[in-house]
Amino acid sequence: MGEQPIFSSRAHVFQIDPNTKKNWVPTSKHAVTVSYFFDSTRNVYRIISLEGSKAIINSTITPNMTFTKTSQKFGQWADSRANTVYGLGFSSESHLSKFAEKFAEFKEAARLAKERSQEKTELTSTPSQESASAPGDLQSPLTSESINGTDEDRVTPNTPKHSKARAEPSQNALPFSHSSSSINKHWEAELAALKGNNAKLTAALLESTANVKQWKQQLGAYQEEAERLHKRVTELECVSGQTTAIKSQKTELNRTIEELELALKAKEEELERLKAEVESANEFRFQKDTLTQKLKETESRNQMLEVQLSDLEQRLESSQLERETYRNNLCSLLELLDSKIFELTELRDMLAKLMEGS
């Protein structure tokens, strides 16, 4: 039968930067089909994604893998064989949850298949022989037509655009513009500081997540080594009759197991600390959103004050024009009155002279 697709979804594909181990590098130009494949002949589950004829994901699922949701629409897992970390950006939270459920389901199936394979190997091998490690996965040729994906919307990142154009106030608006600009500078400074802290915490979180994956793989290797050591102790007790040598070796092995358990506890404590850092990063993100909302409210209030100031300036200008017109009219009336008074004075003088002459 070969490999058959058993579940498909669409997502944007990313890989961790191999140099910095912090930043995500997109490996697909747009949303592509990501499918789970099952090889019934070898009991192997794989995650495969093609862009054209190029395979951008070819990851074999092992019991030590873990799929982690880092946001509502983004998830990731580490592949030790490929020595990389894959990231998927989905168009909705439901698609991410469905993909994560399938990952857990096929991971458990891979674990059961591995246990059955080990049991068969132990039954067919002699006591002196140790079970050989599983051979590497044979990569079967795939084409883009063989992966039946579901049609989903592409993930389009929303990039907010902030307008920074502001009108310059006149001299009469200096008190209002000064107070509003000082408030804006205060909020912008706090927002810039929070953005810087958020970027640092995001980088630290990505690095810590990659370290956690590596630690989990090391812990899995430690556990396998402990199981192998326990089996070796049992074989030594059954085969050898030298009780003293066996006891000394058993004591040494127990000491090694205790050291591994202490290392496991230390890694678990480190994991708890990283979880606390993630919660702190979420709190900083909430504070950033609150300050952004306050800044928007301040900008809208500033725009309203600028509109009111412009209206007051127009009213003041019209009032000054009316006052100047009234003053001009009053001056004209005064001049007219002066001329009339002068004419009346001349008429009075003429009448006085006429009376004196008569």
Secondary structure, DSSP 8 states (H G I E B T S, - for coil): --EEEEEEEEEEEEEE-TTTSSSEEE--SS-EEEEEEEETTTTEEEEEEEETTEEEEEEE--TT---EE-SSSEEEEEETTTTEEEEEE-SSHHHHHHHHHHHHHHHHHHHHHHHHHHHHHHHHS-TTS--------------GGG------------------------GGGHHHHHHHHHHHHHHHHHHHHHHHHHHHHHHHHHHHHHHHHHHHHHHHHHHHHHHHHHHHHHHHHHH---HHHHHHHHHHHHHHHHHHHHHHHHHHHHHHHHHHHHHHHHHHHHHHHHHHHHHHHHHHHHHHHHHHHHHHHHHHHHHHHHHHHHHHHHHHHHHHHHHHHHHHHHHHHHHHHHHHH-
